[in-house]
Amino acid sequence: DNFNGKPVTHLEYSSYPPLALQTMLSIARSVKQKHALTAITMGHRLGVVPIAEESILIAVSAPHRQPAWMAGEEALEMCKEKVEIWKLEEFGGDEGGVWRANRDGAFK
């Protein structure tokens, strides 16, 4: 609910869906093969997402618990690093917001 002490009122996600979906599919296929998963699905919300609500869903199934946990964490980190989704952190007051790409890099 804050970034560097500044209150964040909401997040807004934007993407180029054809490219983002291809990247997510590539990540899912890679993680599924690497961890011998039975299945994996990934989804990311777009548009305004209120603070404290989920923005991403990753569900995995595997014959054993440890590969499933590892795969879920890896898929999340890869999604944050590679998927073409941009986030606007909107601050309260007159300050406006900051667009961020992938990890934590801010657009200027």
All heavy atoms as an XYZ file, in Angstrom:
840
protein
N       0.800     -1.204      0.000
C       0.000      0.000      0.000
C       0.844      1.270      0.000
O       0.338      2.366      0.111
C      -0.976     -0.020      1.163
C      -0.292     -0.066      2.520
O       0.938     -0.207      2.593
O      -1.021      0.045      3.514
N       2.184      1.109     -0.097
C       3.045      2.277     -0.233
C       4.307      1.894     -0.987
O       4.673      0.729     -1.058
C       3.372      2.893      1.131
C       4.372      2.064      1.908
O       5.565      2.120      1.626
N       3.892      1.307      2.881
N       4.974      2.897     -1.555
C       6.243      2.706     -2.246
C       7.162      3.830     -1.798
O       6.872      5.004     -2.002
C       6.060      2.736     -3.767
C       7.349      2.550     -4.514
C       7.895      1.284     -4.639
C       8.022      3.629     -5.057
C       9.085      1.098     -5.307
C       9.210      3.458     -5.732
C       9.748      2.179     -5.857
N       8.255      3.456     -1.120
C       9.197      4.442     -0.571
C       8.491      5.482      0.302
O       8.777      6.671      0.221
C       9.976      5.134     -1.688
C      11.021      4.231     -2.305
O      11.418      3.223     -1.712
N      11.466      4.574     -3.494
N       7.535      5.031      1.092
C       6.831      5.913      1.999
C       5.688      6.696      1.375
O       4.996      7.425      2.067
N       5.485      6.573      0.071
C       4.386      7.268     -0.603
C       3.184      6.339     -0.653
O       3.316      5.193     -1.075
C       4.777      7.648     -2.029
C       5.960      8.554     -2.138
C       6.303      8.741     -3.610
C       7.652      9.383     -3.772
N       8.064      9.420     -5.174
N       1.998      6.813     -0.256
C       0.817      5.943     -0.313
C       0.418      5.642     -1.765
O       0.365      6.539     -2.600
C      -0.268      6.749      0.396
C       0.188      8.167      0.305
C       1.691      8.145      0.261
N       0.188      4.376     -2.061
C      -0.269      3.957     -3.389
C      -1.765      3.698     -3.289
O      -2.210      2.896     -2.470
C       0.476      2.689     -3.861
C      -0.048      2.235     -5.217
C       1.979      2.940     -3.924
N      -2.556      4.387     -4.112
C      -4.012      4.241     -4.042
C      -4.505      3.041     -4.833
O      -5.471      2.399     -4.450
C      -4.724      5.513     -4.546
O      -4.345      5.754     -5.903
C      -4.368      6.713     -3.684
N      -3.859      2.772     -5.971
C      -4.211      1.590     -6.762
C      -3.121      1.325     -7.795
O      -2.229      2.141     -8.005
C      -5.570      1.749     -7.456
C      -5.584      2.814     -8.516
N      -5.883      4.115     -8.238
C      -5.336      2.762     -9.849
C      -5.819      4.831     -9.341
N      -5.483      4.020    -10.340
N      -3.202      0.162     -8.398
C      -2.296     -0.231     -9.476
C      -3.118     -0.365    -10.742
O      -4.285     -0.745    -10.696
C      -1.628     -1.570     -9.157
C      -0.870     -1.638     -7.833
C      -0.396     -3.062     -7.580
C       0.295     -0.680     -7.835
N      -2.500     -0.046    -11.871
C      -3.161     -0.221    -13.156
C      -2.195     -0.931    -14.090
O      -1.079     -0.467    -14.304
C      -3.565      1.123    -13.745
C      -4.331      0.993    -15.042
C      -4.840      2.327    -15.549
O      -4.895      3.295    -14.769
O      -5.186      2.395    -16.741
N      -2.638     -2.074    -14.628
C      -1.790     -2.879    -15.497
C      -2.219     -2.731    -16.948
O      -3.412     -2.674    -17.258
C      -1.878     -4.354    -15.106
C      -1.289     -4.644    -13.755
C      -2.082     -4.668    -12.618
C       0.069     -4.909    -13.609
C      -1.545     -4.931    -11.377
C       0.620     -5.173    -12.369
C      -0.198     -5.188    -11.255
O       0.349     -5.449    -10.032
N      -1.220     -2.685    -17.830
C      -1.454     -2.578    -19.264
C      -0.502     -3.537    -19.967
O       0.562     -3.870    -19.434
C      -1.190     -1.138    -19.712
O      -1.419     -1.006    -21.096
N      -0.883     -3.975    -21.161
C      -0.003     -4.882    -21.903
C      -0.328     -4.816    -23.385
O      -1.307     -4.196    -23.795
C      -0.165     -6.324    -21.421
O      -1.355     -6.883    -21.944
N       0.490     -5.497    -24.153
C       0.180     -5.800    -25.541
C      -0.194     -7.276    -25.516
O       0.680     -8.153    -25.527
C       1.369     -5.518    -26.446
C       1.107     -5.884    -27.883
C       0.090     -5.261    -28.597
C       1.855     -6.860    -28.513
C      -0.167     -5.603    -29.909
C       1.608     -7.213    -29.826
C       0.595     -6.575    -30.519
O       0.330     -6.920    -31.815
N      -1.496     -7.600    -25.415
C      -1.922     -8.974    -25.144
C      -1.339    -10.064    -26.053
O      -0.926    -11.109    -25.532
C      -3.446     -8.905    -25.231
C      -3.759     -7.513    -24.809
C      -2.647     -6.681    -25.416
N      -1.277     -9.892    -27.378
C      -0.732    -10.996    -28.183
C       0.703    -11.378    -27.778
O       1.030    -12.557    -27.704
C      -0.766    -10.456    -29.615
C      -1.853     -9.432    -29.611
C      -1.766     -8.802    -28.248
N       1.528    -10.394    -27.494
C       2.905    -10.670    -27.097
C       2.977    -11.220    -25.669
O       3.685    -12.195    -25.400
C       3.740     -9.397    -27.223
C       5.238     -9.528    -27.026
C       5.834    -10.570    -27.964
C       5.905     -8.185    -27.235
N       2.227    -10.610    -24.750
C       2.236    -11.059    -23.355
C       1.735    -12.496    -23.237
O       2.308    -13.307    -22.487
C       1.392    -10.127    -22.489
N       0.692    -12.843    -23.973
C       0.166    -14.212    -23.921
C       1.171    -15.215    -24.469
O       1.328    -16.310    -23.912
C      -1.159    -14.305    -24.674
C      -2.338    -13.607    -23.992
C      -3.534    -13.549    -24.931
C      -2.700    -14.302    -22.693
N       1.867    -14.861    -25.535
C       2.893    -15.759    -26.092
C       4.018    -15.981    -25.084
O       4.505    -17.090    -24.913
C       3.465    -15.192    -27.395
C       2.624    -15.480    -28.603
C       2.440    -16.974    -28.836
O       1.336    -17.482    -28.726
N       3.493    -17.685    -29.157
N       4.435    -14.909    -24.413
C       5.501    -15.020    -23.419
C       5.052    -15.876    -22.240
O       5.806    -16.735    -21.765
C       5.945    -13.624    -22.945
O       6.358    -12.859    -24.085
C       7.090    -13.713    -21.955
N       3.814    -15.679    -21.774
C       3.311    -16.488    -20.662
C       3.202    -17.955    -21.054
O       3.526    -18.842    -20.250
C       1.966    -15.950    -20.177
C       2.095    -14.619    -19.461
S       0.517    -13.909    -18.980
C       0.195    -14.837    -17.499
N       2.779    -18.231    -22.286
C       2.683    -19.609    -22.761
C       4.066    -20.249    -22.811
O       4.246    -21.404    -22.401
C       2.019    -19.650    -24.141
C       1.822    -21.034    -24.749
C       0.960    -21.916    -23.852
C       1.186    -20.900    -26.131
N       5.051    -19.503    -23.263
C       6.419    -20.012    -23.318
C       6.948    -20.335    -21.919
O       7.577    -21.373    -21.696
C       7.325    -18.986    -24.004
O       8.655    -19.393    -23.979
N       6.681    -19.458    -20.969
C       7.094    -19.690    -19.579
C       6.401    -20.934    -19.031
O       7.042    -21.793    -18.413
C       6.787    -18.458    -18.707
C       7.709    -17.297    -19.089
C       6.919    -18.795    -17.214
C       7.303    -15.963    -18.490
N       5.097    -21.045    -19.250
C       4.346    -22.196    -18.737
C       4.887    -23.501    -19.307
O       5.064    -24.477    -18.565
C       2.862    -22.037    -19.064
N       5.145    -23.529    -20.599
C       5.680    -24.755    -21.214
C       7.048    -25.110    -20.648
O       7.325    -26.274    -20.353
C       5.764    -24.583    -22.727
C       4.428    -24.636    -23.406
C       4.554    -24.430    -24.898
N       3.264    -24.599    -25.551
C       2.949    -24.061    -26.710
N       3.824    -23.307    -27.361
N       1.761    -24.262    -27.239
N       7.909    -24.113    -20.497
C       9.255    -24.340    -19.973
C       9.222    -24.867    -18.539
O       9.899    -25.842    -18.200
C      10.041    -23.030    -20.034
O      11.270    -23.143    -19.386
N       8.418    -24.227    -17.693
C       8.329    -24.627    -16.280
C       7.690    -26.010    -16.159
O       8.118    -26.837    -15.352
C       7.569    -23.559    -15.470
C       7.231    -24.045    -14.078
C       8.385    -22.274    -15.401
N       6.681    -26.275    -16.975
C       6.016    -27.586    -16.938
C       7.010    -28.700    -17.259
O       7.059    -29.718    -16.563
C       4.851    -27.632    -17.922
C       4.102    -28.945    -17.895
C       2.941    -28.960    -18.867
C       2.232    -30.314    -18.801
N       1.234    -30.468    -19.853
N       7.807    -28.505    -18.275
C       8.784    -29.528    -18.661
C       9.889    -29.661    -17.617
O      10.242    -30.770    -17.212
C       9.390    -29.192    -20.018
C      10.391    -30.232    -20.486
C      10.955    -29.897    -21.858
O      10.833    -28.788    -22.347
N      11.579    -30.878    -22.473
N      10.438    -28.541    -17.163
C      11.554    -28.563    -16.215
C      11.201    -29.272    -14.911
O      12.011    -29.999    -14.349
C      12.006    -27.132    -15.925
C      13.136    -27.044    -14.922
C      13.554    -25.614    -14.697
C      14.638    -25.528    -13.645
N      15.029    -24.130    -13.400
N       9.967    -29.072    -14.413
C       9.578    -29.614    -13.109
C       8.654    -30.824    -13.215
O       8.097    -31.258    -12.201
C       8.921    -28.514    -12.268
C       9.868    -27.406    -11.925
N      10.799    -27.507    -10.921
C      10.046    -26.178    -12.487
C      11.497    -26.386    -10.849
N      11.057    -25.560    -11.794
N       8.501    -31.365    -14.419
C       7.660    -32.554    -14.648
C       6.258    -32.374    -14.058
O       5.742    -33.248    -13.358
C       8.343    -33.804    -14.091
N       5.652    -31.238    -14.363
C       4.312    -30.948    -13.854
C       3.259    -31.715    -14.636
O       3.445    -32.043    -15.805
C       4.012    -29.451    -13.974
C       4.931    -28.494    -13.226
C       4.534    -27.055    -13.516
C       4.912    -28.765    -11.730
N       2.138    -31.944    -13.992
C       0.976    -32.492    -14.670
C       0.310    -31.390    -15.487
O      -0.087    -31.594    -16.632
C      -0.021    -33.067    -13.649
O       0.674    -34.036    -12.845
C      -1.207    -33.699    -14.329
N       0.200    -30.189    -14.897
C      -0.420    -29.054    -15.574
C       0.027    -27.757    -14.922
O       0.463    -27.741    -13.768
C      -1.941    -29.167    -15.518
N      -0.111    -26.660    -15.684
C       0.150    -25.316    -15.168
C      -0.762    -24.347    -15.908
O      -1.040    -24.542    -17.096
C       1.633    -24.901    -15.332
C       1.878    -23.484    -14.783
C       2.075    -25.022    -16.777
C       3.351    -23.083    -14.721
N      -1.232    -23.344    -15.189
C      -1.987    -22.266    -15.812
C      -1.551    -20.952    -15.183
O      -1.192    -20.912    -14.000
C      -3.515    -22.467    -15.698
O      -4.176    -21.508    -16.511
C      -3.991    -22.357    -14.273
N      -1.544    -19.898    -15.989
C      -1.136    -18.578    -15.517
C      -2.111    -17.544    -16.054
O      -2.558    -17.639    -17.193
C       0.271    -18.231    -16.022
C       1.351    -19.184    -15.576
S       2.936    -18.909    -16.425
C       3.327    -17.240    -15.959
N      -2.422    -16.552    -15.250
C      -3.262    -15.450    -15.688
C      -2.856    -14.182    -14.972
O      -2.403    -14.229    -13.830
N      -2.982    -13.043    -15.650
C      -2.627    -11.756    -15.054
C      -3.756    -10.770    -15.327
O      -4.226    -10.663    -16.457
C      -1.326    -11.232    -15.665
C      -0.632    -10.211    -14.818
N      -1.190     -8.982    -14.518
C       0.575    -10.240    -14.214
C      -0.345     -8.301    -13.758
N       0.726     -9.039    -13.563
N      -4.189    -10.074    -14.305
C      -5.239     -9.060    -14.468
C      -4.686     -7.845    -15.186
O      -3.522     -7.482    -15.031
C      -5.775     -8.634    -13.103
C      -6.583     -9.717    -12.433
C      -6.999     -9.347    -11.037
N      -7.969     -8.258    -11.029
C      -8.479     -7.750     -9.901
N      -8.117     -8.220     -8.728
N      -9.354     -6.768     -9.961
N      -5.543     -7.196    -15.962
C      -5.216     -5.938    -16.612
C      -6.218     -4.891    -16.153
O      -7.293     -5.224    -15.663
C      -5.255     -6.080    -18.137
C      -4.258     -7.065    -18.745
C      -4.454     -7.161    -20.248
C      -2.824     -6.678    -18.413
N      -5.863     -3.629    -16.317
C      -6.718     -2.548    -15.867
C      -6.433     -2.210    -14.415
O      -5.385     -2.559    -13.865
N      -7.366     -1.526    -13.772
C      -7.188     -1.087    -12.390
C      -7.368     -2.266    -11.436
O      -8.343     -3.015    -11.533
C      -8.186      0.042    -12.035
C      -8.103      0.405    -10.555
C      -7.922      1.264    -12.903
N      -6.409     -2.418    -10.526
C      -6.463     -3.452     -9.489
C      -6.312     -2.747     -8.141
O      -5.274     -2.149     -7.871
C      -5.345     -4.512     -9.671
C      -5.386     -5.530     -8.548
C      -5.470     -5.191    -11.031
N      -7.335     -2.783     -7.305
C      -7.232     -2.136     -5.994
C      -6.105     -2.747     -5.153
O      -5.744     -3.915     -5.319
C      -8.596     -2.409     -5.349
C      -9.518     -2.649     -6.510
C      -8.664     -3.338     -7.537
N      -5.583     -1.934     -4.263
C      -4.531     -2.395     -3.359
C      -5.043     -3.602     -2.570
O      -6.198     -3.654     -2.182
C      -4.120     -1.265     -2.397
C      -3.534     -0.095     -3.189
C      -3.141     -1.744     -1.338
C      -2.301     -0.428     -3.982
N      -4.174     -4.558     -2.348
C      -4.427     -5.781     -1.579
C      -5.207     -6.837     -2.363
O      -5.511     -7.890     -1.822
C      -5.110     -5.497     -0.247
N      -5.545     -6.575     -3.628
C      -6.162     -7.611     -4.454
C      -5.090     -8.261     -5.310
O      -4.091     -7.648     -5.662
C      -7.265     -7.028     -5.340
C      -8.506     -6.683     -4.577
C      -9.687     -6.380     -5.490
O      -9.624     -6.700     -6.696
O     -10.670     -5.819     -4.990
N      -5.325     -9.517     -5.656
C      -4.368    -10.275     -6.443
C      -4.343     -9.764     -7.880
O      -5.360     -9.419     -8.452
C      -4.732    -11.768     -6.452
C      -4.665    -12.427     -5.093
C      -5.874    -12.129     -4.208
O      -6.849    -11.526     -4.690
O      -5.835    -12.476     -3.030
N      -3.132     -9.751     -8.460
C      -2.997     -9.337     -9.855
C      -2.584    -10.505    -10.745
O      -2.730    -10.426    -11.955
C      -1.987     -8.193     -9.980
O      -0.745     -8.568     -9.440
N      -2.068    -11.560    -10.151
C      -1.605    -12.698    -10.938
C      -2.049    -14.002    -10.280
O      -2.117    -14.098     -9.058
C      -0.067    -12.669    -11.120
C       0.397    -13.746    -12.095
C       0.649    -12.774     -9.798
C       1.825    -13.592    -12.550
N      -2.373    -14.975    -11.131
C      -2.742    -16.313    -10.664
C      -1.847    -17.316    -11.373
O      -1.723    -17.278    -12.602
C      -4.200    -16.623    -10.996
C      -4.604    -18.088    -10.780
C      -4.793    -18.364     -9.296
C      -5.834    -18.436    -11.563
N      -1.218    -18.168    -10.600
C      -0.437    -19.271    -11.146
C      -0.870    -20.521    -10.391
O      -0.810    -20.563     -9.162
C       1.073    -19.045    -10.981
C       1.495    -17.790    -11.751
C       1.859    -20.274    -11.444
C       2.906    -17.345    -11.509
N      -1.345    -21.507    -11.131
C      -1.767    -22.771    -10.518
C      -0.997    -23.901    -11.177
O      -0.871    -23.945    -12.404
C      -3.262    -22.987    -10.702
N      -0.459    -24.789    -10.360
C       0.302    -25.927    -10.876
C      -0.195    -27.206    -10.222
O      -0.712    -27.184     -9.107
C       1.829    -25.770    -10.612
C       2.369    -24.521    -11.282
C       2.141    -25.747     -9.136
N      -0.029    -28.316    -10.934
C      -0.284    -29.623    -10.328
C       0.875    -30.533    -10.692
O       1.431    -30.449    -11.789
C      -1.615    -30.214    -10.803
O      -1.587    -30.453    -12.190
N       1.241    -31.347     -9.737
C       2.377    -32.249     -9.908
C       2.184    -33.459     -9.003
O       1.456    -33.383     -8.007
C       3.683    -31.537     -9.547
N       2.831    -34.569     -9.341
C       2.717    -35.757     -8.491
C       3.273    -35.558     -7.081
O       2.856    -36.229     -6.150
C       3.531    -36.815     -9.238
C       3.613    -36.341    -10.645
C       3.581    -34.845    -10.564
N       4.201    -34.598     -6.937
C       4.823    -34.369     -5.630
C       4.808    -32.880     -5.299
O       4.891    -32.026     -6.188
C       6.251    -34.911     -5.614
C       6.313    -36.375     -5.911
N       5.938    -37.336     -4.994
C       6.639    -37.030     -7.050
C       6.059    -38.534     -5.547
N       6.482    -38.371     -6.799
N       4.736    -32.574     -4.019
C       4.578    -31.207     -3.532
C       5.773    -30.295     -3.835
O       5.595    -29.161     -4.270
C       4.329    -31.263     -2.024
C       4.116    -29.957     -1.363
C       3.795    -30.094      0.100
N       4.338    -31.319      0.662
C       3.969    -31.863      1.805
N       3.039    -31.298      2.515
N       4.496    -32.970      2.244
N       6.989    -30.765     -3.590
C       8.158    -29.889     -3.741
C       8.329    -29.363     -5.167
O       8.531    -28.157     -5.343
C       9.428    -30.584     -3.272
C      10.621    -29.632     -3.269
C      11.841    -30.225     -2.611
O      11.877    -31.406     -2.283
N      12.853    -29.412     -2.419
N       8.234    -30.197     -6.207
C       8.336    -29.644     -7.563
C       7.226    -28.638     -7.871
O       7.452    -27.650     -8.584
C       8.223    -30.867     -8.470
C       8.597    -32.023     -7.620
C       8.176    -31.657     -6.226
N       6.044    -28.853     -7.310
C       4.948    -27.914     -7.538
C       5.259    -26.544     -6.930
O       5.065    -25.510     -7.569
C       3.648    -28.466     -6.960
N       5.757    -26.530     -5.691
C       6.115    -25.264     -5.044
C       7.227    -24.556     -5.812
O       7.159    -23.349     -6.047
C       6.560    -25.491     -3.596
C       5.423    -25.697     -2.647
C       5.092    -26.851     -2.015
C       4.456    -24.740     -2.231
N       3.981    -26.668     -1.241
C       3.577    -25.365     -1.349
C       4.251    -23.390     -2.527
C       2.510    -24.714     -0.756
C       3.186    -22.731     -1.931
C       2.332    -23.391     -1.054
N       8.244    -25.307     -6.191
C       9.365    -24.716     -6.923
C       8.909    -24.160     -8.269
O       9.321    -23.072     -8.677
C      10.477    -25.749     -7.098
C      11.165    -26.116     -5.797
S      12.314    -27.519     -5.921
C      13.419    -26.956     -7.191
N       8.056    -24.888     -8.951
C       7.562    -24.457    -10.259
C       6.715    -23.187    -10.142
O       6.850    -22.272    -10.967
C       6.745    -25.569    -10.907
N       5.865    -23.121     -9.140
C       5.038    -21.935     -8.949
C       5.876    -20.694     -8.698
O       5.642    -19.636     -9.294
N       6.872    -20.823     -7.839
C       7.768    -19.695     -7.540
C       8.553    -19.282     -8.780
O       8.674    -18.099     -9.087
C       8.726    -20.080     -6.403
C       9.705    -18.991     -6.039
C       9.064    -17.801     -5.343
O       7.965    -17.935     -4.802
O       9.694    -16.724     -5.359
N       9.076    -20.262     -9.511
C       9.844    -19.963    -10.719
C       8.966    -19.287    -11.780
O       9.392    -18.310    -12.414
C      10.456    -21.237    -11.286
C      11.345    -20.991    -12.476
C      12.040    -22.247    -12.939
O      12.402    -23.099    -12.096
O      12.239    -22.380    -14.158
N       7.764    -19.769    -11.967
C       6.858    -19.171    -12.951
C       6.534    -17.726    -12.574
O       6.499    -16.842    -13.443
C       5.579    -19.999    -13.066
N       6.311    -17.454    -11.295
C       6.031    -16.096    -10.839
C       7.208    -15.168    -11.130
O       7.038    -14.083    -11.681
C       5.709    -16.090     -9.344
C       5.526    -14.702     -8.717
C       4.344    -13.978     -9.344
C       5.357    -14.834     -7.218
N       8.403    -15.589    -10.761
C       9.583    -14.747    -10.972
C       9.842    -14.518    -12.462
O      10.200    -13.410    -12.871
C      10.808    -15.345    -10.284
C      10.703    -15.353     -8.771
C      10.427    -13.968     -8.172
O      11.006    -12.970     -8.652
O       9.614    -13.878     -7.237
N       9.647    -15.559    -13.283
C       9.835    -15.400    -14.729
C       8.790    -14.467    -15.318
O       9.089    -13.657    -16.208
C       9.803    -16.757    -15.422
C      11.022    -17.614    -15.137
S      10.916    -19.255    -15.891
C      11.209    -18.839    -17.611
N       7.573    -14.557    -14.823
C       6.502    -13.676    -15.296
C       6.846    -12.219    -14.973
O       6.741    -11.336    -15.833
C       5.171    -14.079    -14.666
S       3.771    -13.114    -15.270
N       7.282    -11.958    -13.758
C       7.647    -10.601    -13.359
C       8.821    -10.075    -14.176
O       8.902     -8.888    -14.461
C       7.976    -10.573    -11.864
C       6.749    -10.758    -10.983
C       7.074    -11.053     -9.547
C       7.829     -9.985     -8.834
N       8.039    -10.284     -7.407
N       9.720    -10.970    -14.546
C      10.930    -10.566    -15.263
C      10.704    -10.385    -16.766
O      11.284     -9.493    -17.377
C      12.018    -11.621    -15.043
C      13.324    -11.309    -15.727
C      14.357    -12.386    -15.481
O      14.322    -13.041    -14.427
O      15.208    -12.567    -16.377
N       9.855    -11.232    -17.382
C       9.822    -11.298    -18.834
C       8.530    -10.878    -19.522
O       8.557    -10.472    -20.676
C      10.149    -12.726    -19.274
C      11.541    -13.171    -18.871
C      11.776    -14.627    -19.248
C      13.092    -15.102    -18.724
N      14.123    -15.183    -19.719
N       7.396    -11.016    -18.859
C       6.122    -10.786    -19.549
C       5.908     -9.291    -19.786
O       6.155     -8.469    -18.908
C       4.947    -11.407    -18.770
C       3.620    -11.113    -19.455
C       5.146    -12.915    -18.663
N       5.433     -8.977    -20.972
C       5.249     -7.595    -21.420
C       3.986     -6.979    -20.810
O       2.996     -6.739    -21.479
C       5.194     -7.558    -22.947
C       6.477     -8.027    -23.601
C       6.610     -9.534    -23.718
O       5.701    -10.278    -23.276
O       7.627     -9.994    -24.248
N       4.062     -6.759    -19.495
C       2.975     -6.131    -18.742
C       3.586     -4.970    -17.975
O       4.627     -5.114    -17.339
C       2.295     -7.125    -17.778
C       1.597     -8.221    -18.588
C       1.305     -6.417    -16.854
C       0.955     -9.306    -17.765
N       2.928     -3.805    -18.061
C       3.414     -2.600    -17.415
C       2.457     -2.203    -16.315
O       1.255     -2.388    -16.428
C       3.566     -1.483    -18.449
C       4.465     -1.919    -19.553
C       5.838     -1.863    -19.563
C       4.089     -2.519    -20.793
N       6.313     -2.386    -20.743
C       5.266     -2.804    -21.523
C       2.869     -2.853    -21.378
C       5.258     -3.384    -22.785
C       2.864     -3.441    -22.631
C       4.052     -3.695    -23.318
N       3.021     -1.634    -15.265
C       2.231     -1.307    -14.070
C       2.336      0.184    -13.760
O       3.431      0.724    -13.684
C       2.762     -2.125    -12.891
C       2.181     -1.769    -11.542
C       2.678     -2.680    -10.443
C       4.150     -2.496    -10.160
N       4.611     -3.285     -9.018
N       1.188      0.830    -13.567
C       1.143      2.212    -13.092
C       0.843      2.175    -11.607
O      -0.192      1.655    -11.188
C       0.050      3.005    -13.821
C      -0.205      4.426    -13.294
C       1.014      5.312    -13.479
C      -1.426      5.021    -13.965
N       1.760      2.694    -10.807
C       1.517      2.859     -9.372
C       0.989      4.267     -9.182
O       1.710      5.238     -9.396
C       2.810      2.661     -8.578
C       3.302      1.243     -8.592
C       4.579      1.067     -7.787
O       5.244      2.060     -7.446
O       4.913     -0.093     -7.515
N      -0.268      4.382     -8.811
C      -0.911      5.686     -8.653
C      -0.819      6.108     -7.196
O      -1.264      5.388     -6.302
C      -2.375      5.600     -9.089
C      -3.048      6.924     -9.222
C      -2.482      7.778    -10.346
O      -2.250      7.262    -11.455
O      -2.285      8.981    -10.099
N      -0.201      7.274     -6.958
C      -0.029      7.799     -5.608
C      -1.172      8.741     -5.260
O      -1.801      9.321     -6.135
C       1.299      8.538     -5.481
C       2.494      7.695     -5.845
C       3.274      8.012     -6.945
C       2.823      6.569     -5.110
C       4.358      7.233     -7.294
C       3.905      5.778     -5.447
C       4.676      6.114     -6.540
N      -1.440      8.894     -3.980
C      -2.487      9.805     -3.541
C      -2.083     11.261     -3.751
O      -0.914     11.579     -3.929
N      -3.054     12.142     -3.760
C      -2.776     13.577     -3.879
C      -2.454     13.989     -5.308
O      -2.859     13.353     -6.269
N      -1.699     15.082     -5.431
C      -1.379     15.650     -6.742
C      -0.148     15.027     -7.384
O       0.274     15.454     -8.459
C      -1.144     17.160     -6.604
C      -2.382     17.888     -6.141
O      -3.491     17.411     -6.466
O      -2.252     18.917     -5.455
N       0.459     14.069     -6.733
C       1.731     13.524     -7.205
C       1.611     12.689     -8.475
O       2.568     12.527     -9.213
C       2.377     12.697     -6.095
C       3.808     12.363     -6.409
C       4.561     11.894     -5.197
O       4.059     12.018     -4.068
O       5.668     11.394     -5.388
N       0.447     12.132     -8.735
C       0.299     11.294     -9.927
C       0.814      9.895     -9.678
O       0.675      9.364     -8.581
N       1.422      9.306    -10.695
C       1.902      7.936    -10.560
C       3.166      7.703    -11.350
O       3.687      8.603    -12.007
N       3.638      6.466    -11.288
C       4.860      6.055    -11.979
C       4.579      4.758    -12.716
O       4.065      3.799    -12.131
C       6.021      5.826    -10.979
C       7.243      5.284    -11.678
C       6.347      7.104    -10.237
N       4.896      4.734    -14.025
C       4.798      3.502    -14.805
C       6.050      2.681    -14.582
O       7.161      3.212    -14.598
C       4.670      3.815    -16.300
C       3.292      4.206    -16.696
C       2.830      5.464    -16.908
C       2.190      3.327    -16.923
N       1.504      5.428    -17.253
C       1.084      4.122    -17.275
C       2.029      1.936    -16.865
C      -0.160      3.589    -17.572
C       0.788      1.411    -17.161
C      -0.288      2.224    -17.502
N       5.870      1.384    -14.385
C       6.996      0.464    -14.192
C       6.872     -0.672    -15.199
O       5.778     -1.160    -15.453
C       7.015     -0.078    -12.778
C       7.145      1.013    -11.741
C       7.379      0.457    -10.358
N       7.411      1.533     -9.402
C       8.451      2.305     -9.154
N       9.568      2.115     -9.823
N       8.391      3.264     -8.260
N       8.011     -1.086    -15.707
C       8.049     -2.201    -16.658
C       8.661     -3.412    -15.977
O       9.657     -3.299    -15.269
C       8.886     -1.830    -17.877
N       8.052     -4.570    -16.221
C       8.568     -5.828    -15.678
C       8.917     -5.691    -14.217
O       8.061     -5.356    -13.421
C       9.737     -6.314    -16.515
C       9.297     -6.698    -17.911
O       8.178     -7.145    -18.118
N      10.155     -6.499    -18.876
N      10.145     -5.919    -13.834
C      10.546     -5.899    -12.431
C      10.198     -4.594    -11.759
O       9.062     -4.271    -11.562
C      12.047     -6.159    -12.322
C      12.380     -7.594    -12.340
C      12.624     -8.056    -10.917
N      12.670     -9.503    -10.980
C      12.011    -10.287    -10.181
N      11.288     -9.826     -9.232
N      12.080    -11.579    -10.306
N      11.183     -3.787    -11.434
C      10.937     -2.550    -10.710
C      11.467     -1.319    -11.424
O      11.549     -0.259    -10.836
C      11.559     -2.624     -9.304
C      10.913     -3.707     -8.477
O       9.682     -3.837     -8.526
O      11.649     -4.438     -7.807
N      11.846     -1.448    -12.681
C      12.387     -0.301    -13.406
C      11.296      0.697    -13.725
O      10.248      0.331    -14.236
N      11.530      1.945    -13.428
C      10.531      2.983    -13.703
C      10.792      3.614    -15.056
O      11.925      3.799    -15.463
C      10.581      4.048    -12.609
N       9.707      3.941    -15.770
C       9.807      4.724    -16.996
C       9.991      6.180    -16.599
O       9.397      6.643    -15.655
C       8.521      4.634    -17.829
C       8.291      3.314    -18.466
C       7.028      2.776    -18.459
C       9.302      2.614    -19.080
C       6.767      1.552    -19.080
C       9.067      1.405    -19.695
C       7.796      0.873    -19.683
N      10.748      6.895    -17.349
C      10.930      8.340    -17.097
C      10.181      9.108    -18.161
O      10.046      8.736    -19.256
C      12.407      8.730    -17.115
C      13.215      8.016    -16.053
C      12.978      8.647    -14.723
C      13.859      7.950    -13.701
N      13.678      8.261    -12.401
